[in-house]
Amino acid sequence: MALSISEKLDIELLNAIAENEAPFDGDNISRIATSLVYARAYGLPKRERRSARVSPSRGATQKQVQHYLPGNFVAVQYASGLYVIGYDNAGWTLQDYVIPRLASGLIAVSEVA
């Protein structure tokens, strides 16, 4: 199943937030967030986000993790740690692609329920 419009917008919003550097581009984030609200309000199908926490033991950075991810997943840094967030799409799934791909770069992650 392909990503829905709301899922694509959600990934775009996470990317905008994750890549946001000075100066803050609030207009772009606001535009994407507004589009996402409209997409969800009109009942477009939405699957649950999948997320995994990156183990801090190896000190992987957000940019390093992002290089391993397909377009339907994003690395996002929160105060509580570094996370991989996205949606399963065709063969690009968290369990069968993202986690093993990160493991190939010695980056340990565990899925968050």
N, C-alpha and C positions, 0 to 999 in steps of 0.2 A: 504494500500500500504506500503510495506517495505521500509526501508531507502535505498537509492541508495549508490553506492560506494563513490561518491563525498560527499554525506551528512554524511556518516560514517567518512570519512576523515576530514570533517569540524568539526564534534563533537570532534574527536580525537585531532585536532589542538587546538580547544578552551580549551580542558582539559589540554593539555600540557602547554599552556600559563597560564591558571588559576592556575595550580598546581606548576608552576615553582618557585622553591625556590633556594637559593644559594647552590651550584654553578650553574650558568646559563647553561642550556643544549641546546645551540643553534643548535647542530648537530641534535638532535631529532626533534626539531621544524622545522628546515630546511628540513629534510627528509620528514616530513608529508606535509609541505607546497608545496614542489616540486611534491609529489604524487597528491595532490589536484589540482594543476595547470594542470597536465597531464590529470587527470580524467575529468576536465571541458573542456579542449581543445578538447577532443575526443567526445564531445557532449553528455555525459551521462546526463540523465534527472536530473534536480535539481528543487526542490520546494523552495519557499521563506522561509527564516529563520523566525521563530516566536520569538519575544522577549517581555519581560516585565520588567519594572523597579520596583525594590524593594523599598517600602516606607522606608525612613530613620528614621521614627518616633519611631520605636521599637529598632533600633540599631542592627538588625540581621547581623551576620557575613557571609562571603562567605561560610565557612565550615558548619555553621548551615543550610543555605539555601540548600547547595548541598545534605545534608542528606535526604531532602524531595523529591529530583528529580529522575525521571526515567533516564535510560541510554541515552535517546535521547535528554536530556536537560542538560545544564551546567550553573553553577553560575559563572559569570565573573565580577571582580571588575575593573571598569574604573575610571578615575579621576572624571567623572561626576556622579558616583554612582555605585550601585550594580545592575546587570542585570541578568535575566534568559534568556538564548538563546538556541534555538534548533529547531527541526523539529517535526511536528505532525506525529505520527506513530501508526497506528491501534487505540486503545483506549487511548493511552498515548498522549493526546493533551493538548495544553496550556490552552484552555478555559474550557475543561471538566474534566481535571485531575490535571494539575500542579497548577493552581490558587486556586482551592478548597483545594488541599492537603496542600499548603502553608498556606492558611487561617486556616486550622485545627491546625497549630502551631502558630497562631496569627501573621503570617507574611503577611502583606498586599502588594500586587503587582498590577500593572496596565499595561495592554498591551500597547506597543509602536507601533504606526502605521508605 
